């Protein structure tokens, strides 16, 4: 079992930056893939980016070059650095853990509660 707690959401103007954190705990959490998803009102949950357990990473096209996923030195914190934010980035951002290397939300097994990110124009 893995517990995930997000933090760092808030209000930001378009073009600004925000850094989200996800604290992971539980047995063998470092063996899981860790990733970020987001869900806006009326939209399906969307993959944002991930730090795969093998060390590589993936990003959805809409955030490439703007967002960066990284792990803390201890490996128990997942970060999402968001730069050049756009109003369309507004959503609840959730961190997730799973053992299948796949960007589909359905294959991820553990989820945090989410943190709201609102980007104003």
Backbone as CSV, one residue per row, in Angstrom:
resi,resn,N_x,N_y,N_z,CA_x,CA_y,CA_z,C_x,C_y,C_z
1,UNK,0.831,-1.177,0.000,0.000,0.000,0.000,0.879,1.244,0.000
2,UNK,0.476,2.233,-0.800,1.194,3.486,-0.920,0.234,4.620,-0.604
3,UNK,0.694,5.543,0.221,-0.065,6.745,0.531,0.584,7.936,-0.154
4,UNK,-0.231,8.779,-0.741,0.251,9.915,-1.510,-0.484,11.173,-1.067
5,UNK,0.269,12.232,-0.823,-0.303,13.502,-0.399,0.303,14.616,-1.238
6,UNK,-0.545,15.317,-1.978,-0.094,16.419,-2.813,-0.136,17.734,-2.046
7,UNK,0.701,18.653,-2.471,0.694,19.994,-1.923,1.294,20.946,-2.951
8,UNK,1.087,22.229,-2.737,1.700,23.236,-3.580,0.787,23.896,-4.581
9,UNK,-0.461,23.470,-4.656,-1.387,24.097,-5.576,-1.748,25.500,-5.139
10,UNK,-2.353,26.242,-6.048,-2.749,27.598,-5.737,-3.132,28.370,-6.974
11,UNK,-3.168,29.675,-6.812,-3.515,30.590,-7.892,-2.253,31.202,-8.472
12,UNK,-2.211,31.297,-9.779,-1.056,31.882,-10.444,-1.510,32.522,-11.747
13,UNK,-0.846,33.589,-12.135,-1.153,34.241,-13.399,-0.531,33.485,-14.559
14,UNK,-1.148,33.615,-15.714,-0.591,33.010,-16.914,0.850,33.464,-17.109
15,UNK,1.695,32.514,-17.459,3.109,32.783,-17.615,3.922,32.546,-16.362
16,UNK,3.244,32.356,-15.247,3.922,32.134,-13.992,4.330,30.693,-13.794
17,UNK,4.873,30.419,-12.615,5.377,29.093,-12.289,4.802,28.616,-10.971
18,UNK,4.768,27.314,-10.829,4.285,26.691,-9.615,4.972,25.344,-9.474
19,UNK,5.248,24.961,-8.245,5.879,23.676,-7.986,4.991,22.848,-7.069
20,UNK,4.577,21.705,-7.555,3.776,20.785,-6.778,4.655,19.703,-6.177
21,UNK,4.252,19.220,-5.015,4.960,18.141,-4.352,3.995,17.017,-4.035
22,UNK,4.491,15.814,-4.069,3.729,14.638,-3.688,4.588,13.810,-2.752
23,UNK,4.140,13.694,-1.518,4.856,12.902,-0.528,4.333,11.475,-0.564
24,UNK,5.224,10.542,-0.774,4.867,9.133,-0.860,5.354,8.394,0.369
25,UNK,4.550,7.474,0.833,4.932,6.646,1.964,4.310,5.271,1.806
26,UNK,4.825,4.343,2.574,4.343,2.979,2.509,5.455,2.032,2.105
27,UNK,5.223,0.771,2.350,6.234,-0.219,2.039,6.491,-0.298,0.544
28,UNK,7.758,-0.301,0.194,8.214,-0.486,-1.180,7.721,0.594,-2.133
29,UNK,7.496,1.798,-1.607,7.025,2.863,-2.484,8.018,3.165,-3.589
30,UNK,9.296,2.946,-3.338,10.304,3.252,-4.335,10.347,2.247,-5.469
31,UNK,9.573,1.194,-5.398,9.490,0.239,-6.492,8.377,0.589,-7.474
32,UNK,7.584,1.590,-7.155,6.460,1.979,-7.996,6.845,3.093,-8.955
33,UNK,6.161,3.113,-10.087,6.188,4.298,-10.926,5.397,5.395,-10.214
34,UNK,5.857,6.622,-10.335,5.173,7.769,-9.758,4.869,8.763,-10.875
35,UNK,3.653,9.274,-10.873,3.278,10.177,-11.941,2.271,11.223,-11.510
36,UNK,2.068,12.186,-12.387,1.109,13.257,-12.184,0.012,13.186,-13.233
37,UNK,-1.201,13.374,-12.770,-2.364,13.480,-13.626,-3.107,14.759,-13.275
38,UNK,-4.005,15.154,-14.140,-4.836,16.313,-13.843,-6.239,16.086,-14.384
39,UNK,-7.184,16.751,-13.750,-8.566,16.635,-14.167,-9.255,17.986,-14.014
40,UNK,-9.709,18.511,-15.123,-10.447,19.758,-15.137,-11.939,19.460,-15.158
41,UNK,-12.770,20.402,-14.707,-14.213,20.178,-14.740,-14.705,19.820,-16.134
42,UNK,-15.479,18.760,-16.220,-16.011,18.326,-17.491,-15.034,17.585,-18.371
43,UNK,-13.838,17.340,-17.874,-12.818,16.650,-18.645,-12.453,15.329,-17.987
44,UNK,-11.956,14.423,-18.798,-11.460,13.165,-18.270,-10.103,13.374,-17.609
45,UNK,-9.776,12.485,-16.702,-8.467,12.535,-16.084,-7.388,12.325,-17.137
46,UNK,-6.358,13.158,-17.082,-5.350,13.215,-18.117,-3.962,13.004,-17.536
47,UNK,-3.189,12.201,-18.193,-1.794,12.025,-17.830,-1.022,13.307,-18.085
48,UNK,-0.161,13.689,-17.145,0.660,14.882,-17.285,2.127,14.511,-17.481
49,UNK,2.674,13.787,-16.542,4.064,13.383,-16.616,4.366,12.366,-15.549
50,UNK,5.447,11.645,-15.727,5.778,10.591,-14.791,7.279,10.433,-14.645
51,UNK,7.654,9.890,-13.518,9.010,9.421,-13.269,8.925,7.921,-13.114
52,UNK,9.323,7.215,-14.154,9.245,5.773,-14.117,10.289,5.213,-13.163
53,UNK,9.989,4.071,-12.608,10.915,3.469,-11.648,12.262,3.135,-12.269
54,UNK,12.305,2.979,-13.582,13.556,2.706,-14.261,14.435,3.919,-14.470
55,UNK,13.925,5.108,-14.148,14.722,6.312,-14.226,14.379,7.254,-15.355
56,UNK,13.628,6.802,-16.332,13.235,7.688,-17.409,11.936,8.403,-17.065
57,UNK,11.486,9.255,-17.953,10.289,10.037,-17.700,9.491,10.214,-18.979
58,UNK,8.230,10.581,-18.818,7.337,10.825,-19.943,6.489,12.045,-19.654
59,UNK,6.050,12.721,-20.705,5.195,13.888,-20.580,4.162,13.890,-21.687
60,UNK,2.999,14.411,-21.372,2.024,14.620,-22.411,2.471,15.795,-23.273
61,UNK,2.077,15.783,-24.530,2.582,16.778,-25.473,2.289,18.216,-25.052
62,UNK,1.162,18.439,-24.429,0.758,19.794,-24.100,1.630,20.455,-23.037
63,UNK,2.426,19.679,-22.306,3.256,20.255,-21.250,4.742,20.103,-21.524
64,UNK,5.101,19.452,-22.595,6.515,19.267,-22.908,7.208,20.613,-23.059
65,UNK,8.352,20.728,-22.434,9.100,21.970,-22.462,8.699,22.959,-21.396
66,UNK,7.591,22.704,-20.716,7.116,23.604,-19.663,7.108,22.948,-18.286
67,UNK,6.779,21.677,-18.230,6.682,20.956,-16.964,7.842,19.980,-16.837
68,UNK,8.271,19.759,-15.604,9.333,18.802,-15.324,8.969,17.975,-14.107
69,UNK,9.037,16.671,-14.245,8.804,15.753,-13.135,10.150,15.297,-12.598
70,UNK,10.282,15.288,-11.293,11.516,14.844,-10.672,11.211,14.225,-9.327
71,UNK,12.172,13.470,-8.825,12.075,12.885,-7.497,13.066,13.543,-6.566
72,UNK,12.686,13.650,-5.300,13.599,14.147,-4.299,14.738,13.176,-4.077
73,UNK,15.764,13.670,-3.403,16.953,12.845,-3.194,16.651,11.554,-2.450
74,UNK,15.736,11.614,-1.506,15.382,10.426,-0.738,14.437,9.500,-1.489
75,UNK,13.898,9.961,-2.595,13.031,9.136,-3.403,11.598,9.044,-2.935
76,UNK,11.262,9.729,-1.849,9.908,9.650,-1.314,9.063,10.875,-1.625
77,UNK,9.559,11.744,-2.466,8.819,12.932,-2.863,8.885,13.080,-4.372
78,UNK,7.752,13.315,-4.963,7.659,13.561,-6.391,7.308,15.026,-6.608
79,UNK,8.027,15.687,-7.479,7.800,17.091,-7.770,7.280,17.278,-9.185
80,UNK,6.511,18.321,-9.344,6.097,18.757,-10.663,6.369,20.254,-10.752
81,UNK,7.419,20.605,-11.462,7.744,22.004,-11.702,7.003,22.458,-12.947
82,UNK,6.151,23.453,-12.783,5.320,23.937,-13.868,5.718,25.365,-14.192
83,UNK,6.195,25.578,-15.388,6.593,26.896,-15.858,5.719,27.308,-17.031
84,UNK,5.711,28.598,-17.309,4.940,29.140,-18.425,3.503,28.642,-18.401
85,UNK,2.893,28.747,-17.249,1.552,28.212,-17.071,0.533,28.945,-17.938
86,UNK,-0.432,28.185,-18.403,-1.501,28.689,-19.250,-2.839,28.455,-18.578
87,UNK,-3.850,29.257,-18.903,-5.165,29.026,-18.312,-5.677,27.604,-18.527
88,UNK,-5.350,26.998,-19.644,-5.801,25.641,-19.898,-5.126,24.597,-19.017
89,UNK,-4.125,25.011,-18.243,-3.520,24.114,-17.262,-4.344,24.019,-15.987
90,UNK,-5.355,24.849,-15.852,-6.192,24.843,-14.658,-6.853,23.487,-14.483
91,UNK,-6.661,22.887,-13.326,-7.198,21.562,-13.047,-6.835,21.169,-11.626
92,UNK,-7.438,20.083,-11.181,-6.976,19.416,-9.981,-5.847,18.482,-10.392
93,UNK,-4.710,18.631,-9.752,-3.560,17.809,-10.059,-3.423,16.724,-9.005
94,UNK,-3.270,15.499,-9.464,-3.185,14.352,-8.589,-1.905,13.580,-8.865
95,UNK,-1.283,13.097,-7.821,-0.176,12.180,-8.013,-0.677,10.757,-7.874
96,UNK,0.027,9.855,-8.505,-0.393,8.468,-8.538,0.816,7.554,-8.519
97,UNK,0.590,6.330,-8.101,1.623,5.305,-8.080,1.070,4.027,-8.664
98,UNK,1.912,3.315,-9.356,1.509,2.055,-9.937,2.703,1.249,-10.358
99,UNK,2.452,0.054,-10.837,3.548,-0.814,-11.239,3.514,-1.164,-12.723
100,UNK,2.618,-0.553,-13.449,2.542,-0.757,-14.883,2.979,0.514,-15.593
101,UNK,3.931,0.387,-16.493,4.443,1.549,-17.218,3.477,1.875,-18.351
102,UNK,2.525,2.731,-18.023,1.472,3.079,-18.948,0.907,4.429,-18.542
103,UNK,0.539,5.242,-19.508,0.029,6.574,-19.212,-1.475,6.610,-18.993
104,UNK,-2.152,5.511,-19.175,-3.589,5.471,-18.952,-3.894,5.518,-17.466
105,UNK,-4.789,6.417,-17.029,-5.107,6.474,-15.594,-5.599,5.154,-15.025
106,UNK,-6.237,4.334,-15.846,-6.823,3.099,-15.362,-5.835,2.064,-14.868
107,UNK,-4.564,2.199,-15.221,-3.576,1.209,-14.795,-2.792,1.667,-13.567
108,UNK,-3.106,2.831,-13.048,-2.469,3.319,-11.833,-3.351,2.990,-10.627
109,UNK,-2.733,2.532,-9.548,-3.489,1.918,-8.473,-3.653,2.769,-7.226
110,UNK,-2.740,3.674,-6.969,-2.788,4.489,-5.761,-2.827,5.957,-6.140
111,UNK,-3.712,6.689,-5.477,-3.952,8.081,-5.827,-3.977,8.979,-4.603
112,UNK,-3.450,10.182,-4.774,-3.608,11.195,-3.759,-4.950,11.891,-3.895
113,UNK,-5.204,12.833,-3.000,-6.475,13.548,-2.999,-6.533,14.669,-4.024
114,UNK,-5.393,15.157,-4.447,-5.346,16.196,-5.445,-5.137,17.573,-4.848
115,UNK,-4.579,18.460,-5.644,-4.389,19.848,-5.263,-4.796,20.732,-6.434
116,UNK,-5.533,21.790,-6.130,-6.084,22.645,-7.169,-5.041,23.615,-7.686
117,UNK,-4.929,23.686,-8.997,-4.098,24.675,-9.670,-5.003,25.519,-10.551
118,UNK,-4.992,26.814,-10.332,-5.800,27.729,-11.112,-4.894,28.772,-11.747
119,UNK,-4.962,28.871,-13.052,-4.143,29.812,-13.804,-5.071,30.864,-14.396
120,UNK,-4.860,32.100,-14.027,-5.693,33.195,-14.502,-5.065,33.828,-15.736
121,UNK,-5.929,34.399,-16.568,-5.464,35.060,-17.778,-5.308,36.555,-17.579
